[in-house]
Amino acid sequence: MVIALTPIREGDLWSGSTWTVEDENALAGLLARVAIGQARVAERILHEDGLVDINYPMGGYESARNLLKLGTSGDPAHRDGWMFQVISWIAAHRAGRPGMIRSPHMRHADKGLDGLLVEFEDTEIARVVISEEKATGNARTMVRDRVWPEFQDFETGRRDAELVDGVSTLLAGAGHPNPDAVVAAILWTEKRAYRVAVTIDDTHASEKGLKALYKGYEAAVSGAIDRRRAEAFQVQNLRPWFENIAVRATAIIDAEEAAIQCMTRERPI
């Protein structure tokens, strides 16, 4: 298993899970797949819990390596933020809720929704989950000053156009038979849920710490507890950890490209 989830809950205020990476090499492999543009292959690997016959056009190696590099400023925040969105996407698949999960963005610092999930019960829409995912060394400040205001924007309808576009695109791409009905349903507040996912250190790695981290969630998002999801990934030495995983993923990309080039050279004319 790449990522294990441990349930957490604070009364009727919020619920979710903490994440533990159990296989860093497997995680690097999935990051490499997504970076190359093979998110659907990564999904198959996740759901089949093992290697699959990819049979997929190869390419995009240079752009994949660029996703795993630091930006021109040398600041790792955008690179690590993209990697964390992929990790959060993996965790969402591991949660096993029936529905559709939008694939990660394919560039750093993409504006708009970090993540989007459409969940179903039987054949009916249960909820649309708006996900904000932040790799940060100051989790509480990020949650209080960035995430809660963004959730409030969705609650008040100020970002309805963005939400409708995101859901429509996700459903249409998945071949949903009636995306318009789903879009109409999410304009009702009770169909919306929210998911905050952040990196944490020892400060918040306890019941008391998590309670302090997500303080104010119910003020930003009112209603039943199932509208408020909280996810946390404890990382020691945040930036070096992400750098290590990026190096491993890059090595996988390099090896695959070299193997493809070798096969091409050896192929008889």
C-alpha positions in Angstrom: 0.0 0.0 0.0 1.4 3.4 -1.0 -0.5 5.5 1.5 -2.4 4.4 4.6 -5.3 6.4 6.1 -6.0 6.6 9.8 -9.5 8.1 10.7 -9.7 11.3 12.8 -12.7 13.2 14.2 -13.5 16.1 16.4 -17.0 15.6 17.7 -19.5 17.0 15.2 -17.1 19.6 13.9 -15.1 17.7 11.3 -13.8 14.3 10.3 -11.2 12.9 8.0 -7.9 11.1 8.2 -4.2 11.4 8.7 -1.9 9.9 6.0 1.2 7.7 6.3 3.4 7.0 3.3 4.2 3.3 3.6 6.2 2.9 0.4 8.2 5.9 -0.8 9.5 4.2 -3.9 5.9 3.3 -5.0 4.9 6.9 -4.3 7.7 8.1 -6.5 6.6 5.8 -9.2 3.0 7.1 -9.1 4.3 10.7 -9.1 6.4 9.9 -12.2 3.3 8.4 -13.9 1.3 11.5 -13.3 4.1 13.8 -14.3 4.4 12.0 -17.6 0.7 12.5 -18.2 -0.4 9.0 -17.2 -2.8 9.8 -14.4 -5.2 7.1 -15.7 -2.5 4.5 -15.6 -1.7 5.6 -12.0 -5.4 5.1 -11.1 -5.3 1.6 -12.5 -2.2 0.8 -10.4 -3.9 2.2 -7.3 -7.1 0.3 -7.8 -5.5 -3.0 -8.9 -2.9 -2.7 -6.1 0.0 -3.7 -8.3 1.7 -3.4 -11.6 -0.4 -3.2 -14.8 0.3 -3.6 -18.5 0.5 0.0 -19.4 0.4 -0.2 -23.2 0.4 3.6 -23.3 2.1 6.0 -25.8 5.4 7.1 -24.2 6.7 10.6 -24.2 6.6 13.9 -22.3 9.7 13.1 -20.3 11.2 16.5 -20.4 8.0 18.3 -19.3 7.7 15.6 -16.6 11.1 16.3 -15.3 10.3 20.0 -15.2 7.3 19.4 -12.9 9.7 17.8 -10.5 12.2 20.6 -10.6 12.3 23.8 -8.6 11.2 27.0 -10.4 13.6 29.6 -11.7 13.5 31.4 -8.3 14.8 28.2 -6.5 11.8 28.4 -4.2 10.5 24.8 -3.7 6.9 25.9 -2.7 5.3 25.5 -6.1 7.0 22.2 -6.9 6.2 20.8 -3.5 2.6 22.1 -3.8 2.1 20.2 -7.0 3.6 17.0 -5.6 1.3 17.3 -2.5 -1.7 17.7 -4.8 -0.8 14.4 -6.4 -0.3 12.8 -2.9 -3.7 14.1 -1.9 -5.2 12.7 -5.1 -3.8 9.3 -4.2 -5.2 9.6 -0.7 -8.6 10.4 -2.2 -8.5 7.3 -4.2 -7.5 5.3 -1.2 -10.5 6.6 0.7 -12.6 4.4 -1.6 -15.7 6.6 -1.9 -17.7 5.8 -5.0 -17.4 8.7 -7.5 -15.1 10.6 -9.8 -11.9 12.4 -8.8 -10.4 15.0 -11.0 -6.8 14.3 -12.1 -4.1 16.6 -10.7 -3.1 19.8 -12.6 -0.2 19.5 -15.0 1.6 22.6 -14.1 2.9 24.4 -10.9 0.7 27.0 -9.2 -2.3 26.4 -11.3 -5.0 28.8 -10.2 -8.5 27.6 -9.2 -9.6 24.5 -7.4 -6.8 22.3 -6.0 -9.0 19.2 -6.1 -12.5 18.2 -7.0 -14.5 15.1 -6.2 -18.0 14.1 -7.3 -19.4 11.3 -5.1 -22.5 9.2 -5.7 -24.8 7.0 -3.6 -26.2 4.3 -5.9 -26.8 6.4 -9.1 -27.6 9.6 -7.4 -25.2 12.5 -6.6 -24.4 12.6 -3.0 -22.1 15.6 -2.9 -19.5 17.6 -4.7 -16.3 17.9 -2.6 -14.2 21.0 -3.0 -10.6 20.3 -1.9 -7.9 22.7 -0.9 -4.4 21.0 -0.6 -1.4 22.9 0.8 2.1 21.8 1.4 3.2 24.3 4.0 5.5 24.8 7.0 2.9 26.9 8.8 -0.3 24.8 8.6 -2.4 26.8 11.0 -1.8 30.2 9.3 -2.5 28.6 5.9 -5.7 27.0 7.0 -7.0 30.1 8.9 -5.9 32.8 6.4 -6.2 31.0 3.0 -8.3 27.9 3.2 -11.3 29.1 5.3 -11.7 32.3 3.2 -11.7 30.2 0.0 -14.3 27.9 1.4 -16.4 30.8 2.4 -16.2 32.1 -1.2 -17.8 28.9 -2.4 -20.4 28.9 0.3 -21.6 32.4 -0.6 -21.7 31.5 -4.3 -19.0 33.9 -5.4 -17.2 31.1 -7.2 -20.2 29.2 -8.6 -19.1 29.7 -12.2 -15.7 28.1 -11.5 -17.3 25.2 -9.6 -19.9 24.5 -12.3 -17.2 24.6 -15.0 -15.0 22.2 -13.0 -17.8 19.7 -12.4 -19.1 19.8 -15.9 -15.7 19.2 -17.4 -15.0 16.3 -15.0 -18.4 14.6 -15.7 -18.2 15.1 -19.4 -14.7 13.7 -19.6 -15.9 10.6 -17.6 -18.8 10.1 -20.0 -21.5 10.8 -17.4 -25.0 10.5 -19.1 -26.5 13.6 -17.5 -23.9 16.1 -16.3 -26.4 19.0 -16.5 -28.5 17.4 -13.7 -25.5 17.1 -11.5 -24.5 20.7 -12.1 -28.0 21.8 -11.2 -27.9 19.8 -8.0 -24.6 21.4 -6.8 -26.1 24.9 -6.9 -27.9 23.8 -3.7 -25.6 24.3 -0.7 -26.4 20.9 0.9 -24.8 19.1 -2.0 -21.4 20.8 -1.4 -18.8 19.4 0.9 -15.3 20.6 1.6 -11.9 18.9 2.1 -8.8 20.6 3.6 -5.5 18.7 3.3 -2.3 20.1 4.7 1.2 19.0 5.7 1.8 19.2 9.5 4.8 18.8 11.8 4.9 17.7 15.5 3.0 20.9 16.5 -0.3 19.4 15.2 0.5 15.7 15.3 -1.9 15.0 18.2 -5.6 15.2 19.0 -5.1 18.6 20.7 -2.9 19.8 17.8 -5.4 18.8 15.2 -8.2 20.5 17.1 -6.2 23.7 17.1 -5.3 23.4 13.4 -8.9 23.1 12.2 -10.4 25.6 14.6 -13.1 27.7 12.9 -14.0 25.1 10.3 -17.7 25.1 11.3 -17.8 28.9 11.1 -16.5 28.8 7.5 -18.7 25.9 6.5 -21.9 25.4 8.4 -24.2 22.4 8.5 -23.7 18.6 9.1 -20.3 17.2 9.8 -20.2 15.3 6.5 -19.7 18.7 4.8 -16.3 19.3 6.6 -13.5 16.9 5.9 -10.0 17.3 7.3 -6.9 15.6 6.1 -3.3 15.9 7.5 0.0 14.5 6.4 2.8 14.6 8.9 6.2 15.4 7.4 9.5 15.9 9.2 11.9 18.2 7.4 9.3 19.2 4.8 11.4 20.6 2.0 14.1 17.9 2.1 11.5 15.2 2.1 9.8 16.5 -1.0 13.2 16.9 -2.7 14.1 13.3 -1.9 10.8 12.0 -3.5 11.3 14.3 -6.5 14.8 12.9 -7.1 13.4 9.3 -6.9 10.6 10.1 -9.3 13.0 11.8 -11.7 15.2 8.8 -11.7 12.3 6.6 -12.7 11.4 8.9 -15.6 15.0 8.9 -16.7 15.2 5.1 -16.6 12.0 4.7 -18.5 13.1 7.2 -21.2 16.5 5.4 -21.6 14.7 2.0 -21.9 12.4 3.3 -24.6 15.3 4.9 -26.5 17.2 1.6 -26.3 14.2 -0.4 -27.6 13.9 2.1 -30.5 17.5 1.8 -31.5 17.4 -2.0 -31.4 14.1 -2.3 -33.3 14.9 -3.9 -36.7 14.0 -1.8 -39.8 
